[in-house]
Amino acid sequence: MAQKLAAGNWKMNGTEASLAEIDAMLAAFPAPGCKVLICPPATLLDRLSTRAEGSAIATGAQDCHMNASGAHTGDISAEMIKDAGGTYVILGHSERRTDHGETDEIVNAKTMAATGAGLIAVVCVGETLEQRDAGETLDLVGTQLAGSIPEGVTGENLVVAYEPVWAIGTGRIPTIEQIVEVHDFMRARLVERFGAEIGNAVSLLYGGSVKPSNASEIFAVANVDGALVGGASLKAADFGAIIDALQ
Ligand code: PEP
């Protein structure tokens, strides 16, 4: 049985002042009935992890390099994320795939580095609007899953997030039927490749314009185990309402 997870991706948002939102969240949810994760920008990871230590909130990063160390200006490694108190890392987000040319092969190598260092990888997949309109969604998601996830992952160190690119930050979400179709497909592909025990234990998150107003109907879908939330994770009140809908 996959763990329920409410994950917040702060993207390139947040300074010291934003940490007050975490205090509000900790006060509102001292013991949430689901796993809660915040992935702040790298500059805040250490501070946020210290603040959340011993609480129900886990912390993580939004990317890592595939190498453990070396001449890679501006990058951070999985080991550095661990050192800063993070336990998760988001990999292959569509903004990384688009802005930084990350291919499935690169995401695969990063996922290996992350899980090898003991982090939980949140691997993102999802189609563009053009791909959806062309009827290519399942093919694309299948290709991304096959290419981005290395052998040897487990239900404990892999989370998969389905994030249609056209739903991220747009206020648009797929129909519930479309979410059901993709999540059922992803579950079947994971079970086929890794066996039922691992495939059924991987948490499958939906991401893309999740808000307090639509969270409950999305979480009612059988193979949706939680959400990867961008904009609505920046405010304790909004993210709290989404956590509430999940727990
Ligand atoms: C995201 O960045 O992963 C995301 C889903 O963003 P938003 O919730 O703002 O659409």
Residues whose N, C-alpha, C, O or C-beta is under 5 A from the ligand:
A	BS01	PEP	N9 A167 I168 G169 T170 G207 G208 S209 V210 L228 V229 G230 G231 A232
